[in-house]
Amino acid sequence: MNRFIAAGMVTASLLAGACASGRGYVYMRSGPPPLRAEAVLASPGPGYVWIPGYYRYERDNYVWIGGHYERAPRSRARWVPGHWENGRRGWYYVEGHWR
């Protein structure tokens, strides 16, 4: 393996480790803006659940990802929305999931 490629891979892994914790979270110094109000349209059909919008952090900025409908994976499934939490190391996003 070329020494330059090896050095680049080591540098990339060190930089990735500096941003993420053992749990896979990426920490931000400042929290997200307040959630936006969204107009929830009529469901496209039975079995669809509204997934609310959220802020994603990319390129040094929070970006709004609008809500949408998704078909539930099973009849009694409930969506647990993702949310931002403020911990000792900064702000981090907890992904939404089906329960």
Secondary structure as GFF3:
##gff-version 3
##sequence-region A 1 99
A	DSSP	alpha_helix	3	19	.	.	.	ID=ss1
A	DSSP	beta_strand	48	51	.	.	.	ID=ss2
A	DSSP	beta_strand	54	58	.	.	.	ID=ss3
A	DSSP	beta_strand	61	65	.	.	.	ID=ss4
A	DSSP	beta_strand	68	71	.	.	.	ID=ss5
A	DSSP	beta_strand	79	80	.	.	.	ID=ss6
A	DSSP	beta_strand	83	87	.	.	.	ID=ss7
A	DSSP	beta_strand	90	94	.	.	.	ID=ss8
A	DSSP	beta_strand	97	98	.	.	.	ID=ss9
###
